[in-house]
């Protein structure tokens, strides 16, 4: 049975029994249910991110589809999870903890997921204080420290003065050669082609493109400042 078939059956059970979405995690203990639980947790966390400021905008729904690939024939099941979760923000910590428990040793994936949530939060051109609180709480659960969180935020927050050193995670006092080395490392790590080689869908490359754009903009700014 595929992951999506299992999700479909779980959603049907939820609808029939009137269960809360987060209750199903008590039943998801063995493969493939663990994978199903993770999938539902990511969708639900994304939906609650969209709801954090009180209104789920179409831009936020589109942003979710950009960073979380859903097979065309399974969009109905994914939408059911999303719609159940977006009714309110309550309980988002449950999903964040679920994800962290499964990925605690993979910091990079957790950072990418948080970046996806930032993409959803800022897709309408605004960043509400409630959205910031949501992001900071998830970051704390993911054990992502403030310096790293600030780097991720600097790539997404609208109407913010860009701090190029923050974007690169570089110290302004570093020699230009050291900053250049840091820039090259980030370009290699974040290049969209690397994501395509891994077999990720083209939709998921949106984040990589945005990340690379910000990184290159920061490097160009620093070069001008240091010249």
C-alpha positions as YAML, in Angstrom:
chain: A
units: angstrom
residues:
- id: 1
  name: UNK
  ca: [0.00, 0.00, 0.00]
- id: 2
  name: UNK
  ca: [1.40, 3.42, -0.98]
- id: 3
  name: UNK
  ca: [1.93, 6.26, 1.47]
- id: 4
  name: UNK
  ca: [-0.90, 8.21, -0.09]
- id: 5
  name: UNK
  ca: [-3.26, 5.24, 0.02]
- id: 6
  name: UNK
  ca: [-2.56, 4.92, 3.73]
- id: 7
  name: UNK
  ca: [-3.10, 8.65, 4.23]
- id: 8
  name: UNK
  ca: [-6.39, 8.40, 2.35]
- id: 9
  name: UNK
  ca: [-7.62, 5.63, 4.65]
- id: 10
  name: UNK
  ca: [-6.55, 7.56, 7.75]
- id: 11
  name: UNK
  ca: [-8.35, 10.68, 6.57]
- id: 12
  name: UNK
  ca: [-11.49, 8.65, 5.95]
- id: 13
  name: UNK
  ca: [-11.26, 7.30, 9.51]
- id: 14
  name: UNK
  ca: [-10.81, 10.81, 10.89]
- id: 15
  name: UNK
  ca: [-13.86, 12.06, 9.00]
- id: 16
  name: UNK
  ca: [-15.98, 9.09, 10.11]
- id: 17
  name: UNK
  ca: [-15.03, 9.19, 13.79]
- id: 18
  name: UNK
  ca: [-14.63, 12.93, 14.10]
- id: 19
  name: UNK
  ca: [-11.09, 12.51, 15.45]
- id: 20
  name: UNK
  ca: [-8.60, 15.34, 15.71]
- id: 21
  name: UNK
  ca: [-5.82, 15.14, 13.15]
- id: 22
  name: UNK
  ca: [-3.07, 15.10, 15.78]
- id: 23
  name: UNK
  ca: [-4.60, 12.04, 17.51]
- id: 24
  name: UNK
  ca: [-3.55, 9.74, 14.68]
- id: 25
  name: UNK
  ca: [0.14, 10.06, 15.63]
- id: 26
  name: UNK
  ca: [-0.47, 7.73, 18.56]
- id: 27
  name: UNK
  ca: [-1.19, 5.01, 16.00]
- id: 28
  name: UNK
  ca: [1.71, 5.71, 13.63]
- id: 29
  name: UNK
  ca: [4.52, 3.67, 15.16]
- id: 30
  name: UNK
  ca: [5.85, 1.35, 12.46]
- id: 31
  name: UNK
  ca: [6.80, 1.65, 8.77]
- id: 32
  name: UNK
  ca: [5.20, 2.71, 6.50]
- id: 33
  name: UNK
  ca: [3.12, 4.53, 9.09]
- id: 34
  name: UNK
  ca: [6.13, 6.49, 10.33]
- id: 35
  name: UNK
  ca: [6.58, 7.89, 6.83]
- id: 36
  name: UNK
  ca: [2.87, 8.61, 6.64]
- id: 37
  name: UNK
  ca: [3.07, 10.39, 9.98]
- id: 38
  name: UNK
  ca: [5.97, 12.49, 8.78]
- id: 39
  name: UNK
  ca: [4.16, 13.41, 5.55]
- id: 40
  name: UNK
  ca: [1.01, 14.43, 7.40]
- id: 41
  name: UNK
  ca: [3.09, 16.36, 9.97]
- id: 42
  name: UNK
  ca: [4.81, 18.44, 7.27]
- id: 43
  name: UNK
  ca: [1.52, 19.23, 5.50]
- id: 44
  name: UNK
  ca: [-0.22, 20.08, 8.78]
- id: 45
  name: UNK
  ca: [2.66, 22.26, 10.01]
- id: 46
  name: UNK
  ca: [2.66, 24.13, 6.69]
- id: 47
  name: UNK
  ca: [-1.12, 24.66, 6.92]
- id: 48
  name: UNK
  ca: [-0.88, 26.00, 10.46]
- id: 49
  name: UNK
  ca: [1.95, 28.30, 9.37]
- id: 50
  name: UNK
  ca: [-0.40, 29.73, 6.74]
- id: 51
  name: UNK
  ca: [-3.06, 30.19, 9.42]
- id: 52
  name: UNK
  ca: [-0.74, 31.83, 11.97]
- id: 53
  name: UNK
  ca: [-1.77, 35.40, 11.11]
- id: 54
  name: UNK
  ca: [-5.46, 34.45, 11.16]
- id: 55
  name: UNK
  ca: [-6.07, 34.26, 7.41]
- id: 56
  name: UNK
  ca: [-4.96, 31.62, 4.90]
- id: 57
  name: UNK
  ca: [-4.19, 33.47, 1.65]
- id: 58
  name: UNK
  ca: [-4.14, 31.91, -1.82]
- id: 59
  name: UNK
  ca: [-0.50, 32.97, -2.11]
- id: 60
  name: UNK
  ca: [0.31, 30.87, 0.94]
- id: 61
  name: UNK
  ca: [-1.44, 27.83, -0.51]
- id: 62
  name: UNK
  ca: [0.52, 28.24, -3.75]
- id: 63
  name: UNK
  ca: [3.73, 28.67, -1.76]
- id: 64
  name: UNK
  ca: [3.01, 25.41, 0.07]
- id: 65
  name: UNK
  ca: [2.59, 23.60, -3.26]
- id: 66
  name: UNK
  ca: [5.91, 25.04, -4.43]
- id: 67
  name: UNK
  ca: [7.90, 23.63, -1.53]
- id: 68
  name: UNK
  ca: [6.06, 20.37, -0.89]
- id: 69
  name: UNK
  ca: [5.53, 18.20, -3.96]
- id: 70
  name: UNK
  ca: [2.16, 16.47, -4.20]
- id: 71
  name: UNK
  ca: [1.47, 13.97, -7.02]
- id: 72
  name: UNK
  ca: [-1.37, 15.21, -9.22]
- id: 73
  name: UNK
  ca: [-3.51, 12.17, -8.47]
- id: 74
  name: UNK
  ca: [-3.04, 12.65, -4.71]
- id: 75
  name: UNK
  ca: [-3.80, 16.37, -4.43]
- id: 76
  name: UNK
  ca: [-7.27, 15.60, -3.02]
- id: 77
  name: UNK
  ca: [-5.85, 13.65, -0.06]
- id: 78
  name: UNK
  ca: [-3.18, 16.30, 0.60]
- id: 79
  name: UNK
  ca: [-5.82, 19.03, 0.45]
- id: 80
  name: UNK
  ca: [-7.93, 17.18, 3.02]
- id: 81
  name: UNK
  ca: [-5.00, 17.12, 5.45]
- id: 82
  name: UNK
  ca: [-4.18, 20.77, 4.73]
- id: 83
  name: UNK
  ca: [-7.79, 21.89, 5.19]
- id: 84
  name: UNK
  ca: [-8.20, 19.96, 8.44]
- id: 85
  name: UNK
  ca: [-5.02, 21.44, 9.86]
- id: 86
  name: UNK
  ca: [-5.59, 25.04, 8.76]
- id: 87
  name: UNK
  ca: [-8.79, 25.43, 10.78]
- id: 88
  name: UNK
  ca: [-6.67, 26.83, 13.59]
- id: 89
  name: UNK
  ca: [-3.08, 27.16, 14.78]
- id: 90
  name: UNK
  ca: [-3.55, 25.12, 17.95]
- id: 91
  name: UNK
  ca: [-1.36, 22.06, 18.29]
- id: 92
  name: UNK
  ca: [1.30, 23.02, 15.73]
- id: 93
  name: UNK
  ca: [3.97, 22.12, 18.32]
- id: 94
  name: UNK
  ca: [2.79, 18.49, 18.12]
- id: 95
  name: UNK
  ca: [3.68, 18.32, 14.44]
- id: 96
  name: UNK
  ca: [6.97, 20.18, 14.91]
- id: 97
  name: UNK
  ca: [8.00, 17.79, 17.67]
- id: 98
  name: UNK
  ca: [6.99, 14.81, 15.54]
- id: 99
  name: UNK
  ca: [9.20, 16.02, 12.70]
- id: 100
  name: UNK
  ca: [12.10, 16.83, 15.03]
- id: 101
  name: UNK
  ca: [11.90, 13.40, 16.63]
- id: 102
  name: UNK
  ca: [12.28, 11.76, 13.21]
- id: 103
  name: UNK
  ca: [14.94, 14.15, 11.87]
- id: 104
  name: UNK
  ca: [16.82, 15.32, 14.97]
- id: 105
  name: UNK
  ca: [20.14, 14.11, 13.52]
- id: 106
  name: UNK
  ca: [19.60, 15.79, 10.14]
- id: 107
  name: UNK
  ca: [19.97, 19.50, 10.86]
- id: 108
  name: UNK
  ca: [20.15, 20.47, 7.18]
- id: 109
  name: UNK
  ca: [16.73, 19.01, 6.41]
- id: 110
  name: UNK
  ca: [15.22, 20.72, 9.46]
- id: 111
  name: UNK
  ca: [16.72, 24.03, 8.30]
- id: 112
  name: UNK
  ca: [15.31, 23.51, 4.81]
- id: 113
  name: UNK
  ca: [11.89, 22.75, 6.26]
- id: 114
  name: UNK
  ca: [12.01, 25.91, 8.39]
- id: 115
  name: UNK
  ca: [13.01, 27.81, 5.28]
- id: 116
  name: UNK
  ca: [9.96, 26.38, 3.54]
- id: 117
  name: UNK
  ca: [7.76, 27.68, 6.37]
- id: 118
  name: UNK
  ca: [9.36, 31.12, 5.98]
- id: 119
  name: UNK
  ca: [8.60, 30.95, 2.26]
- id: 120
  name: UNK
  ca: [4.93, 30.26, 3.06]
- id: 121
  name: UNK
  ca: [4.77, 32.95, 5.76]
- id: 122
  name: UNK
  ca: [6.21, 35.70, 3.54]
- id: 123
  name: UNK
  ca: [4.55, 34.70, 0.25]
- id: 124
  name: UNK
  ca: [1.85, 37.36, 0.71]
- id: 125
  name: UNK
  ca: [4.47, 40.09, 1.08]
- id: 126
  name: UNK
  ca: [3.96, 40.46, 4.82]
- id: 127
  name: UNK
  ca: [5.44, 38.99, 7.98]
- id: 128
  name: UNK
  ca: [3.00, 39.16, 10.88]
- id: 129
  name: UNK
  ca: [4.25, 39.09, 14.52]
- id: 130
  name: UNK
  ca: [2.18, 35.92, 15.03]
- id: 131
  name: UNK
  ca: [4.00, 34.31, 12.10]
- id: 132
  name: UNK
  ca: [7.32, 35.30, 13.64]
- id: 133
  name: UNK
  ca: [6.30, 33.71, 16.94]
- id: 134
  name: UNK
  ca: [5.32, 30.55, 15.08]
- id: 135
  name: UNK
  ca: [8.67, 30.44, 13.25]
- id: 136
  name: UNK
  ca: [10.68, 31.06, 16.42]
- id: 137
  name: UNK
  ca: [8.80, 28.36, 18.32]
- id: 138
  name: UNK
  ca: [9.38, 25.81, 15.55]
- id: 139
  name: UNK
  ca: [13.06, 26.81, 15.36]
- id: 140
  name: UNK
  ca: [13.39, 26.22, 19.09]
- id: 141
  name: UNK
  ca: [11.79, 22.77, 18.76]
- id: 142
  name: UNK
  ca: [14.14, 22.01, 15.84]
- id: 143
  name: UNK
  ca: [17.06, 23.24, 17.99]
- id: 144
  name: UNK
  ca: [18.04, 25.80, 15.34]
- id: 145
  name: UNK
  ca: [19.96, 28.55, 17.15]
- id: 146
  name: UNK
  ca: [19.32, 32.28, 16.80]
- id: 147
  name: UNK
  ca: [22.31, 33.06, 14.52]
- id: 148
  name: UNK
  ca: [21.23, 30.38, 12.01]
- id: 149
  name: UNK
  ca: [17.58, 31.44, 12.28]
- id: 150
  name: UNK
  ca: [18.57, 35.04, 11.57]
- id: 151
  name: UNK
  ca: [20.45, 33.90, 8.46]
- id: 152
  name: UNK
  ca: [17.35, 32.06, 7.21]
- id: 153
  name: UNK
  ca: [15.09, 35.01, 8.01]
- id: 154
  name: UNK
  ca: [17.37, 37.42, 6.16]
- id: 155
  name: UNK
  ca: [16.65, 35.55, 2.91]
- id: 156
  name: UNK
  ca: [12.89, 35.96, 3.18]
- id: 157
  name: UNK
  ca: [11.69, 38.86, 5.29]
- id: 158
  name: UNK
  ca: [10.09, 41.55, 3.10]
- id: 159
  name: UNK
  ca: [10.90, 45.25, 3.43]
- id: 160
  name: UNK
  ca: [14.07, 44.49, 5.35]
- id: 161
  name: UNK
  ca: [17.45, 46.09, 4.74]
- id: 162
  name: UNK
  ca: [19.60, 43.24, 3.52]
- id: 163
  name: UNK
  ca: [22.65, 42.51, 5.65]
- id: 164
  name: UNK
  ca: [24.87, 40.66, 3.15]
- id: 165
  name: UNK
  ca: [27.18, 39.33, 5.85]
- id: 166
  name: UNK
  ca: [24.20, 37.84, 7.69]
- id: 167
  name: UNK
  ca: [22.92, 36.21, 4.49]
- id: 168
  name: UNK
  ca: [26.27, 34.48, 4.01]
- id: 169
  name: UNK
  ca: [26.80, 33.80, 7.69]
- id: 170
  name: UNK
  ca: [30.09, 35.69, 7.44]
- id: 171
  name: UNK
  ca: [31.86, 38.06, 9.80]
- id: 172
  name: UNK
  ca: [32.30, 41.62, 8.45]
- id: 173
  name: UNK
  ca: [35.87, 41.57, 9.79]
- id: 174
  name: UNK
  ca: [36.83, 38.55, 7.70]
- id: 175
  name: UNK
  ca: [39.28, 38.95, 4.84]
- id: 176
  name: UNK
  ca: [37.56, 39.10, 1.44]
- id: 177
  name: UNK
  ca: [39.19, 35.80, 0.44]
- id: 178
  name: UNK
  ca: [37.62, 34.04, 3.43]
- id: 179
  name: UNK
  ca: [34.20, 35.53, 2.64]
- id: 180
  name: UNK
  ca: [34.58, 34.43, -0.97]
- id: 181
  name: UNK
  ca: [35.35, 30.91, 0.20]
- id: 182
  name: UNK
  ca: [32.19, 30.94, 2.34]
- id: 183
  name: UNK
  ca: [30.14, 32.21, -0.63]
- id: 184
  name: UNK
  ca: [31.46, 29.42, -2.89]
- id: 185
  name: UNK
  ca: [30.63, 26.80, -0.26]
- id: 186
  name: UNK
  ca: [27.04, 28.08, -0.04]
- id: 187
  name: UNK
  ca: [26.67, 28.17, -3.83]
- id: 188
  name: UNK
  ca: [27.78, 24.54, -4.10]
- id: 189
  name: UNK
  ca: [25.48, 23.53, -1.25]
- id: 190
  name: UNK
  ca: [22.43, 25.43, -2.49]
- id: 191
  name: UNK
  ca: [22.69, 25.18, -6.27]
- id: 192
  name: UNK
  ca: [19.34, 24.05, -7.80]
- id: 193
  name: UNK
  ca: [21.08, 21.53, -10.07]
- id: 194
  name: UNK
  ca: [22.19, 19.64, -6.97]
- id: 195
  name: UNK
  ca: [18.55, 19.25, -5.92]
- id: 196
  name: UNK
  ca: [17.52, 18.03, -9.37]
- id: 197
  name: UNK
  ca: [20.33, 15.46, -9.36]
- id: 198
  name: UNK
  ca: [18.93, 14.10, -6.08]
- id: 199
  name: UNK
  ca: [15.68, 13.43, -7.90]
- id: 200
  name: UNK
  ca: [13.63, 16.09, -6.16]
- id: 201
  name: UNK
  ca: [10.70, 17.51, -8.17]
- id: 202
  name: UNK
  ca: [11.14, 20.80, -10.01]
- id: 203
  name: UNK
  ca: [8.63, 22.45, -7.67]
- id: 204
  name: UNK
  ca: [10.98, 21.91, -4.74]
- id: 205
  name: UNK
  ca: [13.76, 23.77, -6.56]
- id: 206
  name: UNK
  ca: [11.93, 27.08, -5.97]
- id: 207
  name: UNK
  ca: [13.55, 27.39, -2.55]
- id: 208
  name: UNK
  ca: [16.97, 26.56, -3.93]
- id: 209
  name: UNK
  ca: [16.62, 29.22, -6.63]
- id: 210
  name: UNK
  ca: [15.57, 31.83, -4.09]
- id: 211
  name: UNK
  ca: [18.39, 30.85, -1.73]
- id: 212
  name: UNK
  ca: [21.00, 31.04, -4.50]
- id: 213
  name: UNK
  ca: [19.70, 34.43, -5.67]
- id: 214
  name: UNK
  ca: [20.00, 35.91, -2.17]
- id: 215
  name: UNK
  ca: [23.46, 34.42, -1.68]
- id: 216
  name: UNK
  ca: [24.76, 35.84, -4.96]
- id: 217
  name: UNK
  ca: [23.20, 39.25, -4.27]
- id: 218
  name: UNK
  ca: [24.91, 39.30, -0.87]
- id: 219
  name: UNK
  ca: [28.28, 38.43, -2.39]
- id: 220
  name: UNK
  ca: [27.97, 41.20, -5.00]
- id: 221
  name: UNK
  ca: [27.12, 43.71, -2.26]
- id: 222
  name: UNK
  ca: [30.12, 42.65, -0.18]
- id: 223
  name: UNK
  ca: [32.48, 42.87, -3.17]
- id: 224
  name: UNK
  ca: [31.42, 46.47, -3.76]
- id: 225
  name: UNK
  ca: [31.79, 47.29, -0.09]
- id: 226
  name: UNK
  ca: [35.26, 45.74, 0.10]
- id: 227
  name: UNK
  ca: [36.60, 47.14, -3.17]
...
